[in-house]
């Protein structure tokens, strides 16, 4: 039986999140991988050990690859996707949890209301439940 806690959903949703970047990025996979790595470095969302190639990005986007996806790649894909004029939204609960987790990891918020209000309008409803779960998860980790 698969785990159903919040972080398990995040890990299962990460490949779909990267799949959205791969599908909507409107460039060759090698170029999209380069953009992802360079954006991570410039925006300080992570420090990739190496710049991945398109095949690596495609592998990270495959269902079941959640444990292989580096957090910098998911955080950066979220950063890029929320700015896209195409206004993509997550497809399903696991992917929504991945988006919400990365949203909270990318920025500092004082409270849930601030995190929710900072979302682009088109993501507020699709991420509402996932963002609440992400906020609860984040607050719980502060107790450790």
C-alpha positions in Angstrom: 0.0 0.0 0.0 1.6 3.3 -1.0 2.2 5.9 1.7 -0.4 8.7 1.7 1.3 11.3 3.9 2.0 14.8 2.5 5.7 14.3 1.7 5.0 11.0 -0.1 2.5 12.8 -2.2 5.1 15.5 -3.0 7.7 12.9 -4.1 5.1 11.2 -6.3 4.1 14.6 -7.8 7.5 15.9 -8.6 7.9 14.0 -11.9 4.6 15.5 -13.2 5.7 18.9 -12.1 8.9 18.6 -14.2 6.8 17.0 -17.0 4.8 20.2 -17.2 8.0 22.2 -17.6 9.2 19.8 -20.3 5.8 20.0 -22.1 5.2 23.7 -21.8 8.7 25.0 -22.0 8.6 25.4 -25.8 12.2 24.4 -26.5 14.3 21.4 -27.0 14.7 19.2 -23.9 18.5 19.9 -23.7 17.8 23.6 -23.8 15.0 23.3 -21.2 17.4 21.4 -18.9 20.0 24.1 -19.3 17.4 26.8 -18.6 16.3 24.9 -15.5 19.9 24.6 -14.1 20.9 28.2 -14.9 17.7 29.6 -13.5 18.3 27.6 -10.3 21.8 29.1 -10.0 20.8 32.7 -10.8 17.6 32.7 -8.7 19.4 30.9 -5.9 16.9 28.0 -5.8 19.6 25.4 -5.6 23.1 24.6 -6.8 23.0 21.8 -9.4 26.2 19.7 -9.3 26.1 19.6 -13.1 23.8 20.8 -15.8 21.5 18.0 -16.8 20.7 17.1 -20.4 17.4 16.5 -22.0 17.4 12.8 -21.4 18.0 13.3 -17.7 15.1 15.8 -17.6 12.9 13.3 -19.4 13.9 10.6 -16.9 13.1 12.8 -14.0 9.6 13.4 -15.6 8.8 9.7 -15.8 6.1 8.4 -13.4 7.7 6.8 -10.4 10.9 8.9 -10.6 10.0 11.0 -7.6 12.9 9.9 -5.5 15.4 10.7 -8.3 14.2 14.3 -8.8 16.6 16.8 -7.2 14.8 19.4 -5.1 16.5 22.3 -7.0 15.0 21.1 -10.2 11.5 20.9 -8.8 11.8 24.3 -7.0 13.0 25.9 -10.2 10.3 24.3 -12.4 7.7 25.7 -10.0 9.4 29.1 -10.1 9.2 29.1 -13.9 5.8 27.5 -14.3 4.0 30.1 -12.0 5.3 32.8 -14.3 4.2 31.3 -17.6 1.6 33.2 -19.6 0.0 29.8 -20.4 -1.1 29.7 -16.7 -0.5 26.0 -16.1 -2.1 24.3 -13.1 -1.2 21.0 -11.5 -3.0 17.9 -12.7 -4.0 15.9 -9.6 -3.5 15.9 -5.9 0.1 14.6 -5.9 1.3 17.2 -8.4 -0.6 19.9 -6.5 1.3 18.9 -3.3 4.6 19.1 -5.2 3.8 22.6 -6.5 2.7 23.7 -3.0 5.7 22.3 -1.3 8.1 24.0 -3.7 6.1 27.3 -3.5 6.7 27.4 0.2 10.4 26.3 -0.2 11.0 29.1 -2.7 9.8 32.0 -0.6 9.5 33.0 3.1 6.0 33.7 4.3 4.9 34.8 7.7 1.6 32.9 7.6 -0.6 30.7 5.4 -2.7 33.7 4.3 0.4 35.5 3.0 1.5 32.3 1.1 -1.9 31.9 -0.4 -2.3 35.5 -1.3 1.1 35.6 -3.1 0.0 32.8 -5.4 -0.9 33.9 -8.9 -4.7 34.1 -9.1 -5.1 31.1 -11.4 -3.3 28.9 -8.8 -5.2 29.9 -5.7 -8.1 27.5 -6.1 -6.1 24.5 -7.6 -3.5 24.7 -4.8 -5.8 25.6 -1.9 -6.0 22.2 -0.2 -2.4 21.3 -1.1 -1.0 24.6 0.2 -2.9 24.1 3.5 -1.3 20.6 3.8 2.1 22.0 2.8 1.8 24.8 5.4 0.8 22.3 8.1 3.7 20.0 7.1 6.2 23.0 7.2 4.9 24.2 10.6 5.2 20.6 12.0 8.9 20.4 10.9 9.7 23.5 12.9 8.9 21.6 16.1 11.7 19.1 15.4 
